[in-house]
Amino acid sequence: MSSQLQQAIALAQSLSFEEQLELLKTLSSVIQQTHAREHQASTSEVDMGFSAESFRKSWEQAMTGQTLPLSQLWEGIDVD
């Protein structure tokens, strides 16, 4: 992790809850815009089914606690 990222995380942790939510909304928008630019720049990029809507929905689920424990994600998967 870069020192800039560590500083950004420390700053985010010092913000109020409302400020953190505003930061989260802004970062989500920045990430979506960056992804769109990178996707447009790379015409040979393999489509992995990623979309801004998919990201938004997944992010919302993560932020509202609609997640599964990591141990449960691997149930029923046999790796031989």
PyMOL Python script that loads the backbone (N, CA, C, O; Angstrom):
from pymol import cmd

cmd.read_pdbstr("""\
ATOM      1  N   MET A   1       0.853  -1.172   0.000  1.00  0.00           N
ATOM      2  CA  MET A   1       0.000   0.000   0.000  1.00  0.00           C
ATOM      3  C   MET A   1       0.899   1.235   0.000  1.00  0.00           C
ATOM      4  O   MET A   1       1.829   1.337   0.801  1.00  0.00           O
ATOM      5  N   SER A   2       0.620   2.152  -0.886  1.00  0.00           N
ATOM      6  CA  SER A   2       1.442   3.356  -0.992  1.00  0.00           C
ATOM      7  C   SER A   2       1.196   4.290   0.192  1.00  0.00           C
ATOM      8  O   SER A   2       0.169   4.210   0.866  1.00  0.00           O
ATOM      9  N   SER A   3       2.145   5.158   0.421  1.00  0.00           N
ATOM     10  CA  SER A   3       1.990   6.112   1.525  1.00  0.00           C
ATOM     11  C   SER A   3       0.845   7.080   1.247  1.00  0.00           C
ATOM     12  O   SER A   3       0.169   7.520   2.177  1.00  0.00           O
ATOM     13  N   GLN A   4       0.620   7.417  -0.023  1.00  0.00           N
ATOM     14  CA  GLN A   4      -0.502   8.297  -0.358  1.00  0.00           C
ATOM     15  C   GLN A   4      -1.829   7.642  -0.010  1.00  0.00           C
ATOM     16  O   GLN A   4      -2.733   8.286   0.522  1.00  0.00           O
ATOM     17  N   LEU A   5      -1.934   6.352  -0.316  1.00  0.00           N
ATOM     18  CA  LEU A   5      -3.162   5.626   0.003  1.00  0.00           C
ATOM     19  C   LEU A   5      -3.350   5.531   1.515  1.00  0.00           C
ATOM     20  O   LEU A   5      -4.464   5.700   2.011  1.00  0.00           O
ATOM     21  N   GLN A   6      -2.295   5.267   2.233  1.00  0.00           N
ATOM     22  CA  GLN A   6      -2.375   5.205   3.696  1.00  0.00           C
ATOM     23  C   GLN A   6      -2.819   6.543   4.271  1.00  0.00           C
ATOM     24  O   GLN A   6      -3.624   6.583   5.202  1.00  0.00           O
ATOM     25  N   GLN A   7      -2.299   7.642   3.720  1.00  0.00           N
ATOM     26  CA  GLN A   7      -2.695   8.976   4.181  1.00  0.00           C
ATOM     27  C   GLN A   7      -4.170   9.242   3.876  1.00  0.00           C
ATOM     28  O   GLN A   7      -4.888   9.816   4.695  1.00  0.00           O
ATOM     29  N   ALA A   8      -4.613   8.819   2.693  1.00  0.00           N
ATOM     30  CA  ALA A   8      -6.012   9.015   2.311  1.00  0.00           C
ATOM     31  C   ALA A   8      -6.936   8.228   3.238  1.00  0.00           C
ATOM     32  O   ALA A   8      -7.988   8.723   3.643  1.00  0.00           O
ATOM     33  N   ILE A   9      -6.539   7.007   3.567  1.00  0.00           N
ATOM     34  CA  ILE A   9      -7.343   6.179   4.469  1.00  0.00           C
ATOM     35  C   ILE A   9      -7.402   6.808   5.857  1.00  0.00           C
ATOM     36  O   ILE A   9      -8.463   6.860   6.479  1.00  0.00           O
ATOM     37  N   ALA A  10      -6.261   7.282   6.334  1.00  0.00           N
ATOM     38  CA  ALA A  10      -6.222   7.933   7.649  1.00  0.00           C
ATOM     39  C   ALA A  10      -7.122   9.162   7.660  1.00  0.00           C
ATOM     40  O   ALA A  10      -7.846   9.398   8.626  1.00  0.00           O
ATOM     41  N   LEU A  11      -7.075   9.937   6.590  1.00  0.00           N
ATOM     42  CA  LEU A  11      -7.932  11.114   6.499  1.00  0.00           C
ATOM     43  C   LEU A  11      -9.400  10.714   6.484  1.00  0.00           C
ATOM     44  O   LEU A  11     -10.217  11.332   7.166  1.00  0.00           O
ATOM     45  N   ALA A  12      -9.745   9.681   5.710  1.00  0.00           N
ATOM     46  CA  ALA A  12     -11.132   9.222   5.640  1.00  0.00           C
ATOM     47  C   ALA A  12     -11.627   8.760   7.010  1.00  0.00           C
ATOM     48  O   ALA A  12     -12.780   8.998   7.370  1.00  0.00           O
ATOM     49  N   GLN A  13     -10.757   8.103   7.768  1.00  0.00           N
ATOM     50  CA  GLN A  13     -11.143   7.623   9.094  1.00  0.00           C
ATOM     51  C   GLN A  13     -11.379   8.776  10.070  1.00  0.00           C
ATOM     52  O   GLN A  13     -12.099   8.621  11.057  1.00  0.00           O
ATOM     53  N   SER A  14     -10.779   9.919   9.794  1.00  0.00           N
ATOM     54  CA  SER A  14     -10.943  11.067  10.700  1.00  0.00           C
ATOM     55  C   SER A  14     -12.211  11.866  10.401  1.00  0.00           C
ATOM     56  O   SER A  14     -12.569  12.762  11.166  1.00  0.00           O
ATOM     57  N   LEU A  15     -12.886  11.556   9.310  1.00  0.00           N
ATOM     58  CA  LEU A  15     -14.093  12.277   8.917  1.00  0.00           C
ATOM     59  C   LEU A  15     -15.303  11.812   9.723  1.00  0.00           C
ATOM     60  O   LEU A  15     -15.320  10.713  10.276  1.00  0.00           O
ATOM     61  N   SER A  16     -16.297  12.666   9.774  1.00  0.00           N
ATOM     62  CA  SER A  16     -17.560  12.278  10.400  1.00  0.00           C
ATOM     63  C   SER A  16     -18.253  11.255   9.511  1.00  0.00           C
ATOM     64  O   SER A  16     -17.881  11.078   8.351  1.00  0.00           O
ATOM     65  N   PHE A  17     -19.258  10.586  10.056  1.00  0.00           N
ATOM     66  CA  PHE A  17     -20.005   9.591   9.291  1.00  0.00           C
ATOM     67  C   PHE A  17     -20.600  10.188   8.029  1.00  0.00           C
ATOM     68  O   PHE A  17     -20.518   9.585   6.959  1.00  0.00           O
ATOM     69  N   GLU A  18     -21.202  11.373   8.142  1.00  0.00           N
ATOM     70  CA  GLU A  18     -21.814  12.026   6.994  1.00  0.00           C
ATOM     71  C   GLU A  18     -20.762  12.356   5.940  1.00  0.00           C
ATOM     72  O   GLU A  18     -21.003  12.189   4.744  1.00  0.00           O
ATOM     73  N   GLU A  19     -19.605  12.819   6.377  1.00  0.00           N
ATOM     74  CA  GLU A  19     -18.521  13.128   5.439  1.00  0.00           C
ATOM     75  C   GLU A  19     -17.996  11.854   4.771  1.00  0.00           C
ATOM     76  O   GLU A  19     -17.653  11.868   3.589  1.00  0.00           O
ATOM     77  N   GLN A  20     -17.933  10.765   5.520  1.00  0.00           N
ATOM     78  CA  GLN A  20     -17.493   9.500   4.939  1.00  0.00           C
ATOM     79  C   GLN A  20     -18.475   9.032   3.861  1.00  0.00           C
ATOM     80  O   GLN A  20     -18.057   8.538   2.814  1.00  0.00           O
ATOM     81  N   LEU A  21     -19.775   9.185   4.112  1.00  0.00           N
ATOM     82  CA  LEU A  21     -20.774   8.810   3.110  1.00  0.00           C
ATOM     83  C   LEU A  21     -20.637   9.658   1.847  1.00  0.00           C
ATOM     84  O   LEU A  21     -20.743   9.142   0.735  1.00  0.00           O
ATOM     85  N   GLU A  22     -20.404  10.947   2.019  1.00  0.00           N
ATOM     86  CA  GLU A  22     -20.212  11.830   0.870  1.00  0.00           C
ATOM     87  C   GLU A  22     -18.955  11.433   0.100  1.00  0.00           C
ATOM     88  O   GLU A  22     -18.950  11.429  -1.131  1.00  0.00           O
ATOM     89  N   LEU A  23     -17.897  11.101   0.826  1.00  0.00           N
ATOM     90  CA  LEU A  23     -16.659  10.643   0.196  1.00  0.00           C
ATOM     91  C   LEU A  23     -16.916   9.355  -0.571  1.00  0.00           C
ATOM     92  O   LEU A  23     -16.427   9.191  -1.689  1.00  0.00           O
ATOM     93  N   LEU A  24     -17.671   8.446   0.014  1.00  0.00           N
ATOM     94  CA  LEU A  24     -17.987   7.174  -0.627  1.00  0.00           C
ATOM     95  C   LEU A  24     -18.739   7.398  -1.944  1.00  0.00           C
ATOM     96  O   LEU A  24     -18.427   6.765  -2.952  1.00  0.00           O
ATOM     97  N   LYS A  25     -19.715   8.287  -1.935  1.00  0.00           N
ATOM     98  CA  LYS A  25     -20.467   8.592  -3.152  1.00  0.00           C
ATOM     99  C   LYS A  25     -19.542   9.166  -4.229  1.00  0.00           C
ATOM    100  O   LYS A  25     -19.625   8.790  -5.398  1.00  0.00           O
ATOM    101  N   THR A  26     -18.671  10.072  -3.819  1.00  0.00           N
ATOM    102  CA  THR A  26     -17.751  10.693  -4.762  1.00  0.00           C
ATOM    103  C   THR A  26     -16.769   9.675  -5.329  1.00  0.00           C
ATOM    104  O   THR A  26     -16.516   9.658  -6.534  1.00  0.00           O
ATOM    105  N   LEU A  27     -16.211   8.823  -4.460  1.00  0.00           N
ATOM    106  CA  LEU A  27     -15.278   7.796  -4.923  1.00  0.00           C
ATOM    107  C   LEU A  27     -15.958   6.822  -5.869  1.00  0.00           C
ATOM    108  O   LEU A  27     -15.357   6.399  -6.857  1.00  0.00           O
ATOM    109  N   SER A  28     -17.190   6.463  -5.585  1.00  0.00           N
ATOM    110  CA  SER A  28     -17.931   5.565  -6.457  1.00  0.00           C
ATOM    111  C   SER A  28     -18.063   6.175  -7.848  1.00  0.00           C
ATOM    112  O   SER A  28     -17.877   5.488  -8.853  1.00  0.00           O
ATOM    113  N   SER A  29     -18.379   7.449  -7.902  1.00  0.00           N
ATOM    114  CA  SER A  29     -18.510   8.141  -9.179  1.00  0.00           C
ATOM    115  C   SER A  29     -17.169   8.198  -9.912  1.00  0.00           C
ATOM    116  O   SER A  29     -17.109   7.966 -11.119  1.00  0.00           O
ATOM    117  N   VAL A  30     -16.108   8.504  -9.190  1.00  0.00           N
ATOM    118  CA  VAL A  30     -14.772   8.567  -9.787  1.00  0.00           C
ATOM    119  C   VAL A  30     -14.370   7.207 -10.344  1.00  0.00           C
ATOM    120  O   VAL A  30     -13.841   7.117 -11.452  1.00  0.00           O
ATOM    121  N   ILE A  31     -14.622   6.150  -9.577  1.00  0.00           N
ATOM    122  CA  ILE A  31     -14.275   4.799 -10.019  1.00  0.00           C
ATOM    123  C   ILE A  31     -15.056   4.435 -11.281  1.00  0.00           C
ATOM    124  O   ILE A  31     -14.490   3.873 -12.219  1.00  0.00           O
ATOM    125  N   GLN A  32     -16.337   4.749 -11.309  1.00  0.00           N
ATOM    126  CA  GLN A  32     -17.150   4.446 -12.486  1.00  0.00           C
ATOM    127  C   GLN A  32     -16.649   5.210 -13.712  1.00  0.00           C
ATOM    128  O   GLN A  32     -16.590   4.650 -14.806  1.00  0.00           O
ATOM    129  N   GLN A  33     -16.291   6.476 -13.540  1.00  0.00           N
ATOM    130  CA  GLN A  33     -15.784   7.277 -14.647  1.00  0.00           C
ATOM    131  C   GLN A  33     -14.449   6.739 -15.136  1.00  0.00           C
ATOM    132  O   GLN A  33     -14.211   6.653 -16.341  1.00  0.00           O
ATOM    133  N   THR A  34     -13.578   6.378 -14.201  1.00  0.00           N
ATOM    134  CA  THR A  34     -12.278   5.824 -14.575  1.00  0.00           C
ATOM    135  C   THR A  34     -12.456   4.522 -15.336  1.00  0.00           C
ATOM    136  O   THR A  34     -11.808   4.295 -16.357  1.00  0.00           O
ATOM    137  N   HIS A  35     -13.329   3.677 -14.839  1.00  0.00           N
ATOM    138  CA  HIS A  35     -13.579   2.412 -15.516  1.00  0.00           C
ATOM    139  C   HIS A  35     -14.100   2.660 -16.932  1.00  0.00           C
ATOM    140  O   HIS A  35     -13.659   2.005 -17.877  1.00  0.00           O
ATOM    141  N   ALA A  36     -15.014   3.579 -17.081  1.00  0.00           N
ATOM    142  CA  ALA A  36     -15.582   3.868 -18.401  1.00  0.00           C
ATOM    143  C   ALA A  36     -14.494   4.352 -19.355  1.00  0.00           C
ATOM    144  O   ALA A  36     -14.458   3.935 -20.512  1.00  0.00           O
ATOM    145  N   ARG A  37     -13.609   5.227 -18.884  1.00  0.00           N
ATOM    146  CA  ARG A  37     -12.514   5.717 -19.735  1.00  0.00           C
ATOM    147  C   ARG A  37     -11.572   4.587 -20.123  1.00  0.00           C
ATOM    148  O   ARG A  37     -11.179   4.475 -21.284  1.00  0.00           O
ATOM    149  N   GLU A  38     -11.212   3.753 -19.164  1.00  0.00           N
ATOM    150  CA  GLU A  38     -10.301   2.650 -19.449  1.00  0.00           C
ATOM    151  C   GLU A  38     -10.945   1.641 -20.396  1.00  0.00           C
ATOM    152  O   GLU A  38     -10.277   1.086 -21.269  1.00  0.00           O
ATOM    153  N   HIS A  39     -12.221   1.412 -20.223  1.00  0.00           N
ATOM    154  CA  HIS A  39     -12.927   0.472 -21.083  1.00  0.00           C
ATOM    155  C   HIS A  39     -12.975   0.998 -22.517  1.00  0.00           C
ATOM    156  O   HIS A  39     -12.801   0.233 -23.466  1.00  0.00           O
ATOM    157  N   GLN A  40     -13.208   2.284 -22.674  1.00  0.00           N
ATOM    158  CA  GLN A  40     -13.246   2.886 -24.008  1.00  0.00           C
ATOM    159  C   GLN A  40     -11.872   2.858 -24.663  1.00  0.00           C
ATOM    160  O   GLN A  40     -11.763   2.678 -25.876  1.00  0.00           O
ATOM    161  N   ALA A  41     -10.818   3.035 -23.861  1.00  0.00           N
ATOM    162  CA  ALA A  41      -9.461   3.075 -24.391  1.00  0.00           C
ATOM    163  C   ALA A  41      -8.976   1.700 -24.824  1.00  0.00           C
ATOM    164  O   ALA A  41      -8.084   1.592 -25.666  1.00  0.00           O
ATOM    165  N   SER A  42      -9.549   0.662 -24.261  1.00  0.00           N
ATOM    166  CA  SER A  42      -9.094  -0.696 -24.551  1.00  0.00           C
ATOM    167  C   SER A  42     -10.142  -1.440 -25.369  1.00  0.00           C
ATOM    168  O   SER A  42     -11.080  -2.011 -24.814  1.00  0.00           O
ATOM    169  N   THR A  43      -9.982  -1.431 -26.672  1.00  0.00           N
ATOM    170  CA  THR A  43     -10.965  -2.091 -27.530  1.00  0.00           C
ATOM    171  C   THR A  43     -10.803  -3.601 -27.511  1.00  0.00           C
ATOM    172  O   THR A  43     -11.717  -4.324 -27.906  1.00  0.00           O
ATOM    173  N   SER A  44      -9.649  -4.091 -27.057  1.00  0.00           N
ATOM    174  CA  SER A  44      -9.432  -5.534 -27.025  1.00  0.00           C
ATOM    175  C   SER A  44      -9.759  -6.135 -25.662  1.00  0.00           C
ATOM    176  O   SER A  44      -9.531  -7.323 -25.434  1.00  0.00           O
ATOM    177  N   GLU A  45     -10.291  -5.320 -24.762  1.00  0.00           N
ATOM    178  CA  GLU A  45     -10.618  -5.782 -23.408  1.00  0.00           C
ATOM    179  C   GLU A  45     -11.717  -6.841 -23.461  1.00  0.00           C
ATOM    180  O   GLU A  45     -12.721  -6.670 -24.152  1.00  0.00           O
ATOM    181  N   VAL A  46     -11.522  -7.924 -22.734  1.00  0.00           N
ATOM    182  CA  VAL A  46     -12.512  -8.994 -22.666  1.00  0.00           C
ATOM    183  C   VAL A  46     -13.649  -8.543 -21.760  1.00  0.00           C
ATOM    184  O   VAL A  46     -13.408  -8.050 -20.658  1.00  0.00           O
ATOM    185  N   ASP A  47     -14.889  -8.710 -22.219  1.00  0.00           N
ATOM    186  CA  ASP A  47     -16.050  -8.328 -21.430  1.00  0.00           C
ATOM    187  C   ASP A  47     -16.276  -9.370 -20.344  1.00  0.00           C
ATOM    188  O   ASP A  47     -16.587 -10.525 -20.636  1.00  0.00           O
ATOM    189  N   MET A  48     -16.118  -8.957 -19.089  1.00  0.00           N
ATOM    190  CA  MET A  48     -16.289  -9.864 -17.957  1.00  0.00           C
ATOM    191  C   MET A  48     -17.671  -9.675 -17.328  1.00  0.00           C
ATOM    192  O   MET A  48     -17.907 -10.139 -16.213  1.00  0.00           O
ATOM    193  N   GLY A  49     -18.578  -9.007 -18.024  1.00  0.00           N
ATOM    194  CA  GLY A  49     -19.906  -8.794 -17.499  1.00  0.00           C
ATOM    195  C   GLY A  49     -19.966  -7.646 -16.499  1.00  0.00           C
ATOM    196  O   GLY A  49     -20.958  -7.510 -15.782  1.00  0.00           O
ATOM    197  N   PHE A  50     -18.929  -6.821 -16.437  1.00  0.00           N
ATOM    198  CA  PHE A  50     -18.903  -5.698 -15.508  1.00  0.00           C
ATOM    199  C   PHE A  50     -19.666  -4.540 -16.120  1.00  0.00           C
ATOM    200  O   PHE A  50     -19.544  -4.262 -17.313  1.00  0.00           O
ATOM    201  N   SER A  51     -20.444  -3.874 -15.307  1.00  0.00           N
ATOM    202  CA  SER A  51     -21.133  -2.669 -15.745  1.00  0.00           C
ATOM    203  C   SER A  51     -21.237  -1.721 -14.566  1.00  0.00           C
ATOM    204  O   SER A  51     -21.098  -2.125 -13.412  1.00  0.00           O
ATOM    205  N   ALA A  52     -21.481  -0.469 -14.869  1.00  0.00           N
ATOM    206  CA  ALA A  52     -21.643   0.520 -13.804  1.00  0.00           C
ATOM    207  C   ALA A  52     -22.807   0.128 -12.897  1.00  0.00           C
ATOM    208  O   ALA A  52     -22.737   0.301 -11.681  1.00  0.00           O
ATOM    209  N   GLU A  53     -23.878  -0.401 -13.491  1.00  0.00           N
ATOM    210  CA  GLU A  53     -25.037  -0.813 -12.696  1.00  0.00           C
ATOM    211  C   GLU A  53     -24.688  -1.986 -11.789  1.00  0.00           C
ATOM    212  O   GLU A  53     -25.106  -2.029 -10.632  1.00  0.00           O
ATOM    213  N   SER A  54     -23.923  -2.936 -12.314  1.00  0.00           N
ATOM    214  CA  SER A  54     -23.494  -4.076 -11.514  1.00  0.00           C
ATOM    215  C   SER A  54     -22.638  -3.612 -10.345  1.00  0.00           C
ATOM    216  O   SER A  54     -22.810  -4.071  -9.215  1.00  0.00           O
ATOM    217  N   PHE A  55     -21.713  -2.696 -10.626  1.00  0.00           N
ATOM    218  CA  PHE A  55     -20.861  -2.155  -9.569  1.00  0.00           C
ATOM    219  C   PHE A  55     -21.696  -1.421  -8.529  1.00  0.00           C
ATOM    220  O   PHE A  55     -21.493  -1.605  -7.329  1.00  0.00           O
ATOM    221  N   ARG A  56     -22.630  -0.594  -8.977  1.00  0.00           N
ATOM    222  CA  ARG A  56     -23.464   0.180  -8.054  1.00  0.00           C
ATOM    223  C   ARG A  56     -24.255  -0.747  -7.130  1.00  0.00           C
ATOM    224  O   ARG A  56     -24.332  -0.527  -5.921  1.00  0.00           O
ATOM    225  N   LYS A  57     -24.836  -1.784  -7.725  1.00  0.00           N
ATOM    226  CA  LYS A  57     -25.635  -2.716  -6.932  1.00  0.00           C
ATOM    227  C   LYS A  57     -24.756  -3.465  -5.933  1.00  0.00           C
ATOM    228  O   LYS A  57     -25.126  -3.605  -4.768  1.00  0.00           O
ATOM    229  N   SER A  58     -23.605  -3.942  -6.375  1.00  0.00           N
ATOM    230  CA  SER A  58     -22.696  -4.660  -5.479  1.00  0.00           C
ATOM    231  C   SER A  58     -22.204  -3.756  -4.364  1.00  0.00           C
ATOM    232  O   SER A  58     -22.119  -4.177  -3.210  1.00  0.00           O
ATOM    233  N   TRP A  59     -21.883  -2.525  -4.701  1.00  0.00           N
ATOM    234  CA  TRP A  59     -21.396  -1.570  -3.697  1.00  0.00           C
ATOM    235  C   TRP A  59     -22.487  -1.310  -2.659  1.00  0.00           C
ATOM    236  O   TRP A  59     -22.217  -1.281  -1.458  1.00  0.00           O
ATOM    237  N   GLU A  60     -23.710  -1.123  -3.126  1.00  0.00           N
ATOM    238  CA  GLU A  60     -24.833  -0.884  -2.216  1.00  0.00           C
ATOM    239  C   GLU A  60     -25.036  -2.077  -1.282  1.00  0.00           C
ATOM    240  O   GLU A  60     -25.279  -1.901  -0.088  1.00  0.00           O
ATOM    241  N   GLN A  61     -24.938  -3.286  -1.829  1.00  0.00           N
ATOM    242  CA  GLN A  61     -25.096  -4.483  -1.003  1.00  0.00           C
ATOM    243  C   GLN A  61     -23.990  -4.552   0.056  1.00  0.00           C
ATOM    244  O   GLN A  61     -24.259  -4.870   1.214  1.00  0.00           O
ATOM    245  N   ALA A  62     -22.781  -4.263  -0.329  1.00  0.00           N
ATOM    246  CA  ALA A  62     -21.666  -4.301   0.617  1.00  0.00           C
ATOM    247  C   ALA A  62     -21.841  -3.257   1.714  1.00  0.00           C
ATOM    248  O   ALA A  62     -21.577  -3.536   2.883  1.00  0.00           O
ATOM    249  N   MET A  63     -22.282  -2.066   1.347  1.00  0.00           N
ATOM    250  CA  MET A  63     -22.408  -0.980   2.313  1.00  0.00           C
ATOM    251  C   MET A  63     -23.594  -1.177   3.257  1.00  0.00           C
ATOM    252  O   MET A  63     -23.612  -0.608   4.349  1.00  0.00           O
ATOM    253  N   THR A  64     -24.574  -1.969   2.856  1.00  0.00           N
ATOM    254  CA  THR A  64     -25.739  -2.198   3.718  1.00  0.00           C
ATOM    255  C   THR A  64     -25.677  -3.545   4.426  1.00  0.00           C
ATOM    256  O   THR A  64     -26.652  -3.979   5.039  1.00  0.00           O
ATOM    257  N   GLY A  65     -24.517  -4.206   4.337  1.00  0.00           N
ATOM    258  CA  GLY A  65     -24.330  -5.454   5.065  1.00  0.00           C
ATOM    259  C   GLY A  65     -24.981  -6.666   4.430  1.00  0.00           C
ATOM    260  O   GLY A  65     -25.123  -7.701   5.081  1.00  0.00           O
ATOM    261  N   GLN A  66     -25.377  -6.558   3.180  1.00  0.00           N
ATOM    262  CA  GLN A  66     -26.012  -7.677   2.490  1.00  0.00           C
ATOM    263  C   GLN A  66     -24.927  -8.558   1.866  1.00  0.00           C
ATOM    264  O   GLN A  66     -24.841  -8.694   0.646  1.00  0.00           O
ATOM    265  N   THR A  67     -24.116  -9.144   2.720  1.00  0.00           N
ATOM    266  CA  THR A  67     -22.995  -9.961   2.264  1.00  0.00           C
ATOM    267  C   THR A  67     -23.037 -11.328   2.942  1.00  0.00           C
ATOM    268  O   THR A  67     -23.779 -11.534   3.902  1.00  0.00           O
ATOM    269  N   LEU A  68     -22.242 -12.247   2.435  1.00  0.00           N
ATOM    270  CA  LEU A  68     -22.114 -13.574   3.022  1.00  0.00           C
ATOM    271  C   LEU A  68     -20.745 -13.683   3.679  1.00  0.00           C
ATOM    272  O   LEU A  68     -19.785 -13.072   3.210  1.00  0.00           O
ATOM    273  N   PRO A  69     -20.643 -14.452   4.756  1.00  0.00           N
ATOM    274  CA  PRO A  69     -19.330 -14.682   5.351  1.00  0.00           C
ATOM    275  C   PRO A  69     -18.427 -15.383   4.343  1.00  0.00           C
ATOM    276  O   PRO A  69     -18.898 -16.215   3.567  1.00  0.00           O
ATOM    277  N   LEU A  70     -17.135 -15.058   4.343  1.00  0.00           N
ATOM    278  CA  LEU A  70     -16.193 -15.643   3.405  1.00  0.00           C
ATOM    279  C   LEU A  70     -16.223 -17.167   3.456  1.00  0.00           C
ATOM    280  O   LEU A  70     -16.146 -17.824   2.418  1.00  0.00           O
ATOM    281  N   SER A  71     -16.334 -17.727   4.650  1.00  0.00           N
ATOM    282  CA  SER A  71     -16.353 -19.183   4.782  1.00  0.00           C
ATOM    283  C   SER A  71     -17.541 -19.803   4.047  1.00  0.00           C
ATOM    284  O   SER A  71     -17.443 -20.923   3.544  1.00  0.00           O
ATOM    285  N   GLN A  72     -18.646 -19.091   3.983  1.00  0.00           N
ATOM    286  CA  GLN A  72     -19.844 -19.602   3.330  1.00  0.00           C
ATOM    287  C   GLN A  72     -19.730 -19.541   1.803  1.00  0.00           C
ATOM    288  O   GLN A  72     -20.388 -20.314   1.107  1.00  0.00           O
ATOM    289  N   LEU A  73     -18.912 -18.643   1.282  1.00  0.00           N
ATOM    290  CA  LEU A  73     -18.777 -18.511  -0.162  1.00  0.00           C
ATOM    291  C   LEU A  73     -18.190 -19.755  -0.809  1.00  0.00           C
ATOM    292  O   LEU A  73     -18.446 -20.023  -1.983  1.00  0.00           O
ATOM    293  N   TRP A  74     -17.399 -20.525  -0.048  1.00  0.00           N
ATOM    294  CA  TRP A  74     -16.722 -21.694  -0.596  1.00  0.00           C
ATOM    295  C   TRP A  74     -17.471 -22.994  -0.351  1.00  0.00           C
ATOM    296  O   TRP A  74     -17.017 -24.053  -0.785  1.00  0.00           O
ATOM    297  N   GLU A  75     -18.611 -22.939   0.335  1.00  0.00           N
ATOM    298  CA  GLU A  75     -19.386 -24.155   0.606  1.00  0.00           C
ATOM    299  C   GLU A  75     -19.843 -24.790  -0.689  1.00  0.00           C
ATOM    300  O   GLU A  75     -20.360 -24.111  -1.576  1.00  0.00           O
ATOM    301  N   GLY A  76     -19.654 -26.092  -0.797  1.00  0.00           N
ATOM    302  CA  GLY A  76     -20.109 -26.833  -1.953  1.00  0.00           C
ATOM    303  C   GLY A  76     -19.180 -26.791  -3.145  1.00  0.00           C
ATOM    304  O   GLY A  76     -19.485 -27.370  -4.189  1.00  0.00           O
ATOM    305  N   ILE A  77     -18.042 -26.111  -3.007  1.00  0.00           N
ATOM    306  CA  ILE A  77     -17.080 -26.064  -4.100  1.00  0.00           C
ATOM    307  C   ILE A  77     -15.958 -27.026  -3.801  1.00  0.00           C
ATOM    308  O   ILE A  77     -15.255 -26.890  -2.800  1.00  0.00           O
ATOM    309  N   ASP A  78     -15.794 -28.003  -4.679  1.00  0.00           N
ATOM    310  CA  ASP A  78     -14.737 -28.998  -4.512  1.00  0.00           C
ATOM    311  C   ASP A  78     -13.586 -28.639  -5.448  1.00  0.00           C
ATOM    312  O   ASP A  78     -13.772 -28.529  -6.659  1.00  0.00           O
ATOM    313  N   VAL A  79     -12.406 -28.460  -4.880  1.00  0.00           N
ATOM    314  CA  VAL A  79     -11.223 -28.161  -5.678  1.00  0.00           C
ATOM    315  C   VAL A  79     -10.308 -29.368  -5.605  1.00  0.00           C
ATOM    316  O   VAL A  79      -9.708 -29.642  -4.565  1.00  0.00           O
ATOM    317  N   ASP A  80     -10.204 -30.083  -6.702  1.00  0.00           N
ATOM    318  CA  ASP A  80      -9.351 -31.275  -6.763  1.00  0.00           C
ATOM    319  C   ASP A  80      -8.263 -31.102  -7.785  1.00  0.00           C
ATOM    320  O   ASP A  80      -7.447 -32.004  -7.977  1.00  0.00           O
TER     321      ASP A  80
END
""", "prot")
cmd.dss("prot")
cmd.show_as("cartoon", "prot")
cmd.util.cbc("prot")
cmd.orient("prot")
